[in-house]
Amino acid sequence: MKKFIDYDESLTILSNIEFKVKNKEKSFLTNSLGKIVAEDIIANDNSPILPTSGMDGYAIRFEDQEKEFIEIIDKNPAGTVIESEVTNGTTIKTFTGSLMPKGSDTLIPIENVEVKDNKIYITQKVAKGFAVRAIGENYKQGEVLIKKGTLIGFAEIGVLASLNISQIYVYSAPIVSIASTGSEILDIGEEQTNNSQIRSSNHFTIEALAKKAGAKTIQMGTVKDDMDSITEMMTNALEHSDIVVTTGGVSKGDYDFVQDVVKDRLKAEVLFHGVKVKPGGPILIAKKENKLIVSLPGFAYSSTVCAIIYLLPMIYKFMGTKRELPIVKARIDRDFPLLMKKTIFTACNVKYIEGEYKIDFDGKKQGTSAILTNMLENPALLIQKEDSQDIKANDLVDIILLNELK
């Protein structure tokens, strides 16, 4: 197997992964926000079912605007059905949301008339059909309103409620197990006994990303660097989850056991191990039956970037949505040469100014791939493809909007 592959090749490999048939579950409307619709939602009627008033005013026949006055014969509150009909020279006061009275075809707004002695005198004419909502204006019977695979947002909630749907079939969220490996790392609350120990944040950062993407998570904590401990953790995680994410142990060091467990003990199908990206070159992704293993580097910035560009798209794919990473064009404030033949992801600051995104690097620290603080405040990732040219100041570049991740 080719050891280090191009970034685009790694994306092609992942795009060809087919997960098992996704499970469906019923969800109450009030609990369905952020979930993925598992079936087409089809209108069961027209909306509105009859011509309806779009504002407060007087229902008339269009041609009666030529008369000196029109006589008011009734009121038509919303939610009622009246027997009165509009005929030659008569009008019915009609309110927003009311059915248009029989015989009428136009609504004169209240501000366009003067009322005297139970008659209206039109001060400003309107076009035929003004302020009348036609049958099916909102949607027509049989129309597909929400397509299968749609992420449920506020608008979807509103439409479902208007259809009197209280429960809906959604795709079950994938279960993602997360663990950090390394004998030098400490979990929250563990006591530090020597200066070589470091506090792990990776499993919490990645759990937060997975949850934000809509996955359910199992927190496996930290695992020491030995084959048996890692094997036990990964076997347990594979039994209870759809995607297993680890950080650390994927390089070629004497104590990098994750890759050995994945390849030799679990006998998983390695899709690739090593991508020409910075940060995160030694990333390993494998399949074990219908389960996915995503093994990330141990440095905090590296593991986070790789989780964004690899784990999140896999969660989206598993959930059956066409959601993608929020990649947009932005204007860069300085020259930015390509330093190596890799696809490079660099933390930057982003602002939306005068109709476009603009990025700078003020306050961003230079150093190793451990500097997670570079992702604070208004962060983005500048993408430099390995076959791209040096970037010049004021060029438009591709960035991932980190605060827009879902």
TORKOL-4160 file (C-alpha; in steps of 0.2 Angstrom, whole numbers, padded with zeros to 4 digits, m for minus):
406
<pt num="1" X="0000" Y="0000" Z="0000"/>
<pt num="2" X="0006" Y="0017" Z="m0004"/>
<pt num="3" X="0011" Y="0025" Z="0012"/>
<pt num="4" X="0008" Y="0044" Z="0010"/>
<pt num="5" X="m0006" Y="0048" Z="m0002"/>
<pt num="6" X="m0012" Y="0065" Z="m0008"/>
<pt num="7" X="m0026" Y="0074" Z="0002"/>
<pt num="8" X="m0038" Y="0074" Z="m0013"/>
<pt num="9" X="m0035" Y="0055" Z="m0015"/>
<pt num="10" X="m0039" Y="0052" Z="0004"/>
<pt num="11" X="m0055" Y="0061" Z="0001"/>
<pt num="12" X="m0059" Y="0051" Z="m0014"/>
<pt num="13" X="m0057" Y="0035" Z="m0004"/>
<pt num="14" X="m0068" Y="0041" Z="0010"/>
<pt num="15" X="m0082" Y="0047" Z="m0002"/>
<pt num="16" X="m0083" Y="0029" Z="m0009"/>
<pt num="17" X="m0086" Y="0022" Z="0008"/>
<pt num="18" X="m0103" Y="0014" Z="0010"/>
<pt num="19" X="m0110" Y="0012" Z="0027"/>
<pt num="20" X="m0124" Y="m0001" Z="0031"/>
<pt num="21" X="m0142" Y="0004" Z="0029"/>
<pt num="22" X="m0145" Y="0018" Z="0041"/>
<pt num="23" X="m0157" Y="0014" Z="0055"/>
<pt num="24" X="m0172" Y="0025" Z="0057"/>
<pt num="25" X="m0181" Y="0030" Z="0073"/>
<pt num="26" X="m0197" Y="0041" Z="0077"/>
<pt num="27" X="m0193" Y="0057" Z="0084"/>
<pt num="28" X="m0206" Y="0069" Z="0092"/>
<pt num="29" X="m0206" Y="0086" Z="0083"/>
<pt num="30" X="m0200" Y="0095" Z="0098"/>
<pt num="31" X="m0185" Y="0084" Z="0099"/>
<pt num="32" X="m0180" Y="0083" Z="0080"/>
<pt num="33" X="m0170" Y="0099" Z="0078"/>
<pt num="34" X="m0153" Y="0095" Z="0071"/>
<pt num="35" X="m0158" Y="0078" Z="0066"/>
<pt num="36" X="m0159" Y="0071" Z="0048"/>
<pt num="37" X="m0176" Y="0067" Z="0039"/>
<pt num="38" X="m0177" Y="0049" Z="0034"/>
<pt num="39" X="m0192" Y="0051" Z="0022"/>
<pt num="40" X="m0199" Y="0063" Z="0010"/>
<pt num="41" X="m0212" Y="0075" Z="0018"/>
<pt num="42" X="m0226" Y="0077" Z="0007"/>
<pt num="43" X="m0240" Y="0090" Z="0008"/>
<pt num="44" X="m0257" Y="0082" Z="0012"/>
<pt num="45" X="m0267" Y="0097" Z="0007"/>
<pt num="46" X="m0266" Y="0114" Z="m0001"/>
<pt num="47" X="m0261" Y="0129" Z="0010"/>
<pt num="48" X="m0271" Y="0139" Z="0010"/>
<pt num="49" X="m0285" Y="0127" Z="0005"/>
<pt num="50" X="m0296" Y="0142" Z="0000"/>
<pt num="51" X="m0292" Y="0160" Z="m0005"/>
<pt num="52" X="m0287" Y="0169" Z="0011"/>
<pt num="53" X="m0284" Y="0187" Z="0016"/>
<pt num="54" X="m0266" Y="0193" Z="0018"/>
<pt num="55" X="m0270" Y="0208" Z="0028"/>
<pt num="56" X="m0284" Y="0218" Z="0037"/>
<pt num="57" X="m0296" Y="0227" Z="0025"/>
<pt num="58" X="m0312" Y="0226" Z="0015"/>
<pt num="59" X="m0316" Y="0212" Z="0003"/>
<pt num="60" X="m0323" Y="0218" Z="m0013"/>
<pt num="61" X="m0326" Y="0215" Z="m0031"/>
<pt num="62" X="m0312" Y="0223" Z="m0041"/>
<pt num="63" X="m0323" Y="0232" Z="m0053"/>
<pt num="64" X="m0332" Y="0240" Z="m0038"/>
<pt num="65" X="m0318" Y="0252" Z="m0035"/>
<pt num="66" X="m0325" Y="0263" Z="m0049"/>
<pt num="67" X="m0341" Y="0266" Z="m0038"/>
<pt num="68" X="m0343" Y="0282" Z="m0027"/>
<pt num="69" X="m0345" Y="0271" Z="m0011"/>
<pt num="70" X="m0347" Y="0253" Z="m0006"/>
<pt num="71" X="m0359" Y="0247" Z="0007"/>
<pt num="72" X="m0352" Y="0237" Z="0022"/>
<pt num="73" X="m0363" Y="0222" Z="0025"/>
<pt num="74" X="m0354" Y="0211" Z="0038"/>
<pt num="75" X="m0338" Y="0207" Z="0047"/>
<pt num="76" X="m0327" Y="0192" Z="0044"/>
<pt num="77" X="m0315" Y="0188" Z="0059"/>
<pt num="78" X="m0301" Y="0175" Z="0056"/>
<pt num="79" X="m0306" Y="0157" Z="0061"/>
<pt num="80" X="m0325" Y="0159" Z="0056"/>
<pt num="81" X="m0335" Y="0155" Z="0041"/>
<pt num="82" X="m0348" Y="0168" Z="0037"/>
<pt num="83" X="m0364" Y="0165" Z="0026"/>
<pt num="84" X="m0364" Y="0183" Z="0019"/>
<pt num="85" X="m0358" Y="0186" Z="0001"/>
<pt num="86" X="m0350" Y="0201" Z="m0008"/>
<pt num="87" X="m0362" Y="0207" Z="m0022"/>
<pt num="88" X="m0362" Y="0222" Z="m0033"/>
<pt num="89" X="m0359" Y="0237" Z="m0022"/>
<pt num="90" X="m0356" Y="0228" Z="m0006"/>
<pt num="91" X="m0341" Y="0224" Z="0005"/>
<pt num="92" X="m0337" Y="0213" Z="0020"/>
<pt num="93" X="m0324" Y="0219" Z="0033"/>
<pt num="94" X="m0311" Y="0205" Z="0032"/>
<pt num="95" X="m0296" Y="0202" Z="0044"/>
<pt num="96" X="m0279" Y="0194" Z="0041"/>
<pt num="97" X="m0280" Y="0175" Z="0039"/>
<pt num="98" X="m0299" Y="0175" Z="0036"/>
<pt num="99" X="m0306" Y="0166" Z="0021"/>
<pt num="100" X="m0311" Y="0178" Z="0007"/>
<pt num="101" X="m0330" Y="0180" Z="0007"/>
<pt num="102" X="m0339" Y="0172" Z="m0008"/>
<pt num="103" X="m0341" Y="0184" Z="m0022"/>
<pt num="104" X="m0325" Y="0194" Z="m0018"/>
<pt num="105" X="m0308" Y="0194" Z="m0028"/>
<pt num="106" X="m0299" Y="0209" Z="m0020"/>
<pt num="107" X="m0294" Y="0216" Z="m0003"/>
<pt num="108" X="m0293" Y="0235" Z="0000"/>
<pt num="109" X="m0282" Y="0239" Z="0015"/>
<pt num="110" X="m0290" Y="0248" Z="0029"/>
<pt num="111" X="m0278" Y="0263" Z="0026"/>
<pt num="112" X="m0284" Y="0265" Z="0008"/>
<pt num="113" X="m0302" Y="0269" Z="0013"/>
<pt num="114" X="m0312" Y="0281" Z="0023"/>
<pt num="115" X="m0327" Y="0275" Z="0032"/>
<pt num="116" X="m0343" Y="0285" Z="0034"/>
<pt num="117" X="m0361" Y="0279" Z="0038"/>
<pt num="118" X="m0357" Y="0261" Z="0036"/>
<pt num="119" X="m0349" Y="0264" Z="0019"/>
<pt num="120" X="m0332" Y="0264" Z="0012"/>
<pt num="121" X="m0325" Y="0278" Z="0001"/>
<pt num="122" X="m0309" Y="0272" Z="m0008"/>
<pt num="123" X="m0295" Y="0284" Z="m0008"/>
<pt num="124" X="m0282" Y="0273" Z="m0016"/>
<pt num="125" X="m0286" Y="0259" Z="m0029"/>
<pt num="126" X="m0277" Y="0242" Z="m0029"/>
<pt num="127" X="m0273" Y="0229" Z="m0042"/>
<pt num="128" X="m0285" Y="0215" Z="m0045"/>
<pt num="129" X="m0282" Y="0201" Z="m0032"/>
<pt num="130" X="m0272" Y="0212" Z="m0020"/>
<pt num="131" X="m0268" Y="0205" Z="m0003"/>
<pt num="132" X="m0277" Y="0188" Z="m0008"/>
<pt num="133" X="m0268" Y="0172" Z="m0004"/>
<pt num="134" X="m0272" Y="0160" Z="m0018"/>
<pt num="135" X="m0276" Y="0142" Z="m0015"/>
<pt num="136" X="m0259" Y="0133" Z="m0013"/>
<pt num="137" X="m0249" Y="0148" Z="m0012"/>
<pt num="138" X="m0238" Y="0141" Z="0002"/>
<pt num="139" X="m0239" Y="0123" Z="m0004"/>
<pt num="140" X="m0249" Y="0112" Z="m0015"/>
<pt num="141" X="m0256" Y="0095" Z="m0011"/>
<pt num="142" X="m0244" Y="0081" Z="m0016"/>
<pt num="143" X="m0229" Y="0093" Z="m0016"/>
<pt num="144" X="m0213" Y="0086" Z="m0008"/>
<pt num="145" X="m0209" Y="0100" Z="0005"/>
<pt num="146" X="m0194" Y="0092" Z="0014"/>
<pt num="147" X="m0183" Y="0080" Z="0005"/>
<pt num="148" X="m0176" Y="0064" Z="0013"/>
<pt num="149" X="m0158" Y="0068" Z="0020"/>
<pt num="150" X="m0163" Y="0086" Z="0025"/>
<pt num="151" X="m0156" Y="0093" Z="0041"/>
<pt num="152" X="m0170" Y="0099" Z="0052"/>
<pt num="153" X="m0169" Y="0117" Z="0056"/>
<pt num="154" X="m0181" Y="0130" Z="0062"/>
<pt num="155" X="m0190" Y="0131" Z="0045"/>
<pt num="156" X="m0193" Y="0113" Z="0044"/>
<pt num="157" X="m0200" Y="0113" Z="0062"/>
<pt num="158" X="m0212" Y="0126" Z="0056"/>
<pt num="159" X="m0218" Y="0117" Z="0041"/>
<pt num="160" X="m0220" Y="0100" Z="0050"/>
<pt num="161" X="m0230" Y="0109" Z="0063"/>
<pt num="162" X="m0241" Y="0117" Z="0049"/>
<pt num="163" X="m0244" Y="0099" Z="0042"/>
<pt num="164" X="m0250" Y="0093" Z="0059"/>
<pt num="165" X="m0235" Y="0081" Z="0060"/>
<pt num="166" X="m0230" Y="0078" Z="0078"/>
<pt num="167" X="m0218" Y="0063" Z="0075"/>
<pt num="168" X="m0206" Y="0061" Z="0061"/>
<pt num="169" X="m0194" Y="0047" Z="0055"/>
<pt num="170" X="m0176" Y="0053" Z="0057"/>
<pt num="171" X="m0160" Y="0044" Z="0054"/>
<pt num="172" X="m0152" Y="0037" Z="0070"/>
<pt num="173" X="m0137" Y="0047" Z="0075"/>
<pt num="174" X="m0120" Y="0038" Z="0073"/>
<pt num="175" X="m0112" Y="0033" Z="0090"/>
<pt num="176" X="m0094" Y="0039" Z="0091"/>
<pt num="177" X="m0082" Y="0033" Z="0104"/>
<pt num="178" X="m0067" Y="0043" Z="0108"/>
<pt num="179" X="m0051" Y="0039" Z="0117"/>
<pt num="180" X="m0033" Y="0047" Z="0119"/>
<pt num="181" X="m0018" Y="0036" Z="0120"/>
<pt num="182" X="m0002" Y="0039" Z="0128"/>
<pt num="183" X="0007" Y="0034" Z="0145"/>
<pt num="184" X="0012" Y="0052" Z="0147"/>
<pt num="185" X="m0006" Y="0060" Z="0146"/>
<pt num="186" X="m0017" Y="0063" Z="0161"/>
<pt num="187" X="m0036" Y="0064" Z="0161"/>
<pt num="188" X="m0045" Y="0078" Z="0170"/>
<pt num="189" X="m0044" Y="0076" Z="0188"/>
<pt num="190" X="m0029" Y="0064" Z="0188"/>
<pt num="191" X="m0014" Y="0070" Z="0199"/>
<pt num="192" X="0002" Y="0075" Z="0190"/>
<pt num="193" X="0017" Y="0065" Z="0197"/>
<pt num="194" X="0031" Y="0071" Z="0186"/>
<pt num="195" X="0035" Y="0085" Z="0174"/>
<pt num="196" X="0034" Y="0074" Z="0159"/>
<pt num="197" X="0016" Y="0071" Z="0161"/>
<pt num="198" X="0004" Y="0082" Z="0151"/>
<pt num="199" X="m0015" Y="0085" Z="0152"/>
<pt num="200" X="m0025" Y="0078" Z="0138"/>
<pt num="201" X="m0038" Y="0088" Z="0129"/>
<pt num="202" X="m0040" Y="0078" Z="0113"/>
<pt num="203" X="m0054" Y="0067" Z="0118"/>
<pt num="204" X="m0064" Y="0081" Z="0125"/>
<pt num="205" X="m0061" Y="0092" Z="0109"/>
<pt num="206" X="m0066" Y="0078" Z="0097"/>
<pt num="207" X="m0081" Y="0074" Z="0108"/>
<pt num="208" X="m0087" Y="0092" Z="0106"/>
<pt num="209" X="m0084" Y="0092" Z="0087"/>
<pt num="210" X="m0094" Y="0075" Z="0086"/>
<pt num="211" X="m0108" Y="0081" Z="0096"/>
<pt num="212" X="m0110" Y="0097" Z="0087"/>
<pt num="213" X="m0111" Y="0087" Z="0071"/>
<pt num="214" X="m0126" Y="0078" Z="0078"/>
<pt num="215" X="m0117" Y="0061" Z="0084"/>
<pt num="216" X="m0120" Y="0052" Z="0100"/>
<pt num="217" X="m0103" Y="0050" Z="0109"/>
<pt num="218" X="m0095" Y="0038" Z="0121"/>
<pt num="219" X="m0081" Y="0045" Z="0131"/>
<pt num="220" X="m0067" Y="0032" Z="0133"/>
<pt num="221" X="m0055" Y="0043" Z="0142"/>
<pt num="222" X="m0036" Y="0040" Z="0141"/>
<pt num="223" X="m0027" Y="0024" Z="0138"/>
<pt num="224" X="m0009" Y="0019" Z="0142"/>
<pt num="225" X="0003" Y="0014" Z="0129"/>
<pt num="226" X="0002" Y="m0005" Z="0129"/>
<pt num="227" X="m0005" Y="m0017" Z="0116"/>
<pt num="228" X="m0017" Y="m0025" Z="0128"/>
<pt num="229" X="m0025" Y="m0009" Z="0135"/>
<pt num="230" X="m0027" Y="m0002" Z="0118"/>
<pt num="231" X="m0034" Y="m0018" Z="0111"/>
<pt num="232" X="m0046" Y="m0020" Z="0125"/>
<pt num="233" X="m0052" Y="m0002" Z="0123"/>
<pt num="234" X="m0054" Y="m0003" Z="0104"/>
<pt num="235" X="m0063" Y="m0020" Z="0105"/>
<pt num="236" X="m0075" Y="m0013" Z="0117"/>
<pt num="237" X="m0078" Y="0003" Z="0107"/>
<pt num="238" X="m0081" Y="m0006" Z="0091"/>
<pt num="239" X="m0094" Y="m0017" Z="0100"/>
<pt num="240" X="m0104" Y="m0001" Z="0105"/>
<pt num="241" X="m0101" Y="0012" Z="0092"/>
<pt num="242" X="m0101" Y="0015" Z="0073"/>
<pt num="243" X="m0085" Y="0026" Z="0073"/>
<pt num="244" X="m0070" Y="0024" Z="0084"/>
<pt num="245" X="m0058" Y="0039" Z="0086"/>
<pt num="246" X="m0041" Y="0038" Z="0094"/>
<pt num="247" X="m0028" Y="0051" Z="0096"/>
<pt num="248" X="m0009" Y="0047" Z="0097"/>
<pt num="249" X="0000" Y="0031" Z="0093"/>
<pt num="250" X="0000" Y="0031" Z="0074"/>
<pt num="251" X="0018" Y="0036" Z="0070"/>
<pt num="252" X="0033" Y="0025" Z="0069"/>
<pt num="253" X="0039" Y="0027" Z="0087"/>
<pt num="254" X="0043" Y="0012" Z="0098"/>
<pt num="255" X="0028" Y="0016" Z="0109"/>
<pt num="256" X="0015" Y="0020" Z="0094"/>
<pt num="257" X="0004" Y="0004" Z="0097"/>
<pt num="258" X="m0012" Y="0010" Z="0089"/>
<pt num="259" X="m0007" Y="0006" Z="0072"/>
<pt num="260" X="m0001" Y="m0011" Z="0077"/>
<pt num="261" X="m0018" Y="m0015" Z="0086"/>
<pt num="262" X="m0028" Y="m0009" Z="0071"/>
<pt num="263" X="m0018" Y="m0019" Z="0058"/>
<pt num="264" X="m0012" Y="m0034" Z="0067"/>
<pt num="265" X="m0024" Y="m0038" Z="0082"/>
<pt num="266" X="m0041" Y="m0031" Z="0075"/>
<pt num="267" X="m0037" Y="m0036" Z="0057"/>
<pt num="268" X="m0045" Y="m0021" Z="0051"/>
<pt num="269" X="m0045" Y="m0015" Z="0033"/>
<pt num="270" X="m0033" Y="0000" Z="0032"/>
<pt num="271" X="m0040" Y="0012" Z="0019"/>
<pt num="272" X="m0025" Y="0023" Z="0021"/>
<pt num="273" X="m0011" Y="0027" Z="0033"/>
<pt num="274" X="m0002" Y="0043" Z="0030"/>
<pt num="275" X="m0008" Y="0058" Z="0020"/>
<pt num="276" X="0002" Y="0072" Z="0013"/>
<pt num="277" X="m0006" Y="0085" Z="0025"/>
<pt num="278" X="0001" Y="0097" Z="0038"/>
<pt num="279" X="m0003" Y="0095" Z="0052"/>
<pt num="280" X="m0007" Y="0077" Z="0054"/>
<pt num="281" X="0002" Y="0067" Z="0041"/>
<pt num="282" X="0002" Y="0050" Z="0049"/>
<pt num="283" X="m0017" Y="0049" Z="0051"/>
<pt num="284" X="m0024" Y="0031" Z="0049"/>
<pt num="285" X="m0042" Y="0027" Z="0044"/>
<pt num="286" X="m0048" Y="0009" Z="0043"/>
<pt num="287" X="m0064" Y="m0001" Z="0042"/>
<pt num="288" X="m0069" Y="m0016" Z="0053"/>
<pt num="289" X="m0084" Y="m0024" Z="0045"/>
<pt num="290" X="m0097" Y="m0009" Z="0045"/>
<pt num="291" X="m0087" Y="0001" Z="0058"/>
<pt num="292" X="m0075" Y="0015" Z="0055"/>
<pt num="293" X="m0059" Y="0018" Z="0064"/>
<pt num="294" X="m0051" Y="0035" Z="0063"/>
<pt num="295" X="m0034" Y="0036" Z="0072"/>
<pt num="296" X="m0027" Y="0054" Z="0073"/>
<pt num="297" X="m0010" Y="0061" Z="0078"/>
<pt num="298" X="m0008" Y="0065" Z="0096"/>
<pt num="299" X="m0004" Y="0084" Z="0096"/>
<pt num="300" X="m0019" Y="0094" Z="0100"/>
<pt num="301" X="m0019" Y="0105" Z="0085"/>
<pt num="302" X="m0015" Y="0091" Z="0073"/>
<pt num="303" X="m0029" Y="0080" Z="0080"/>
<pt num="304" X="m0042" Y="0094" Z="0080"/>
<pt num="305" X="m0038" Y="0098" Z="0062"/>
<pt num="306" X="m0039" Y="0080" Z="0056"/>
<pt num="307" X="m0055" Y="0077" Z="0065"/>
<pt num="308" X="m0062" Y="0092" Z="0056"/>
<pt num="309" X="m0057" Y="0087" Z="0039"/>
<pt num="310" X="m0060" Y="0068" Z="0041"/>
<pt num="311" X="m0071" Y="0064" Z="0055"/>
<pt num="312" X="m0084" Y="0077" Z="0052"/>
<pt num="313" X="m0087" Y="0072" Z="0034"/>
<pt num="314" X="m0089" Y="0054" Z="0039"/>
<pt num="315" X="m0102" Y="0059" Z="0052"/>
<pt num="316" X="m0112" Y="0069" Z="0039"/>
<pt num="317" X="m0111" Y="0054" Z="0027"/>
<pt num="318" X="m0117" Y="0041" Z="0040"/>
<pt num="319" X="m0131" Y="0052" Z="0045"/>
<pt num="320" X="m0137" Y="0053" Z="0026"/>
<pt num="321" X="m0135" Y="0072" Z="0024"/>
<pt num="322" X="m0127" Y="0081" Z="0010"/>
<pt num="323" X="m0120" Y="0093" Z="0023"/>
<pt num="324" X="m0102" Y="0099" Z="0019"/>
<pt num="325" X="m0088" Y="0108" Z="0028"/>
<pt num="326" X="m0091" Y="0127" Z="0028"/>
<pt num="327" X="m0077" Y="0132" Z="0015"/>
<pt num="328" X="m0078" Y="0149" Z="0008"/>
<pt num="329" X="m0067" Y="0162" Z="m0001"/>
<pt num="330" X="m0058" Y="0175" Z="0009"/>
<pt num="331" X="m0046" Y="0189" Z="0005"/>
<pt num="332" X="m0029" Y="0187" Z="0013"/>
<pt num="333" X="m0019" Y="0201" Z="0020"/>
<pt num="334" X="m0001" Y="0196" Z="0016"/>
<pt num="335" X="0010" Y="0185" Z="0005"/>
<pt num="336" X="0009" Y="0167" Z="0011"/>
<pt num="337" X="0021" Y="0155" Z="0001"/>
<pt num="338" X="0019" Y="0137" Z="0000"/>
<pt num="339" X="0033" Y="0130" Z="0011"/>
<pt num="340" X="0031" Y="0111" Z="0006"/>
<pt num="341" X="0022" Y="0100" Z="m0006"/>
<pt num="342" X="0008" Y="0096" Z="0006"/>
<pt num="343" X="m0009" Y="0102" Z="0008"/>
<pt num="344" X="m0007" Y="0114" Z="0023"/>
<pt num="345" X="m0021" Y="0120" Z="0035"/>
<pt num="346" X="m0015" Y="0136" Z="0044"/>
<pt num="347" X="m0025" Y="0144" Z="0058"/>
<pt num="348" X="m0030" Y="0162" Z="0055"/>
<pt num="349" X="m0042" Y="0175" Z="0060"/>
<pt num="350" X="m0058" Y="0179" Z="0050"/>
<pt num="351" X="m0069" Y="0194" Z="0049"/>
<pt num="352" X="m0084" Y="0198" Z="0037"/>
<pt num="353" X="m0080" Y="0216" Z="0031"/>
<pt num="354" X="m0089" Y="0225" Z="0016"/>
<pt num="355" X="m0097" Y="0210" Z="0009"/>
<pt num="356" X="m0082" Y="0198" Z="0009"/>
<pt num="357" X="m0072" Y="0187" Z="0022"/>
<pt num="358" X="m0055" Y="0194" Z="0026"/>
<pt num="359" X="m0041" Y="0184" Z="0035"/>
<pt num="360" X="m0026" Y="0189" Z="0045"/>
<pt num="361" X="m0014" Y="0180" Z="0057"/>
<pt num="362" X="m0013" Y="0193" Z="0071"/>
<pt num="363" X="m0009" Y="0185" Z="0087"/>
<pt num="364" X="m0007" Y="0167" Z="0080"/>
<pt num="365" X="0008" Y="0158" Z="0087"/>
<pt num="366" X="0021" Y="0149" Z="0077"/>
<pt num="367" X="0028" Y="0133" Z="0083"/>
<pt num="368" X="0023" Y="0114" Z="0083"/>
<pt num="369" X="0006" Y="0106" Z="0080"/>
<pt num="370" X="0002" Y="0107" Z="0098"/>
<pt num="371" X="m0005" Y="0125" Z="0099"/>
<pt num="372" X="m0023" Y="0123" Z="0101"/>
<pt num="373" X="m0025" Y="0141" Z="0107"/>
<pt num="374" X="m0023" Y="0146" Z="0089"/>
<pt num="375" X="m0041" Y="0141" Z="0086"/>
<pt num="376" X="m0049" Y="0153" Z="0099"/>
<pt num="377" X="m0059" Y="0168" Z="0095"/>
<pt num="378" X="m0064" Y="0170" Z="0077"/>
<pt num="379" X="m0054" Y="0156" Z="0069"/>
<pt num="380" X="m0053" Y="0149" Z="0052"/>
<pt num="381" X="m0041" Y="0137" Z="0043"/>
<pt num="382" X="m0032" Y="0143" Z="0027"/>
<pt num="383" X="m0031" Y="0129" Z="0015"/>
<pt num="384" X="m0016" Y="0128" Z="0003"/>
<pt num="385" X="m0017" Y="0113" Z="m0009"/>
<pt num="386" X="0000" Y="0104" Z="m0012"/>
<pt num="387" X="m0001" Y="0109" Z="m0031"/>
<pt num="388" X="m0006" Y="0127" Z="m0028"/>
<pt num="389" X="0005" Y="0142" Z="m0031"/>
<pt num="390" X="0012" Y="0154" Z="m0018"/>
<pt num="391" X="m0002" Y="0166" Z="m0011"/>
<pt num="392" X="0000" Y="0184" Z="m0013"/>
<pt num="393" X="m0007" Y="0198" Z="m0002"/>
<pt num="394" X="m0025" Y="0202" Z="m0007"/>
<pt num="395" X="m0028" Y="0185" Z="m0016"/>
<pt num="396" X="m0044" Y="0176" Z="m0014"/>
<pt num="397" X="m0041" Y="0160" Z="m0004"/>
<pt num="398" X="m0051" Y="0145" Z="0002"/>
<pt num="399" X="m0054" Y="0144" Z="0021"/>
<pt num="400" X="m0064" Y="0133" Z="0033"/>
<pt num="401" X="m0075" Y="0144" Z="0045"/>
<pt num="402" X="m0072" Y="0135" Z="0061"/>
<pt num="403" X="m0086" Y="0144" Z="0070"/>
<pt num="404" X="m0099" Y="0138" Z="0057"/>
<pt num="405" X="m0095" Y="0120" Z="0059"/>
<pt num="406" X="m0111" Y="0109" Z="0062"/>
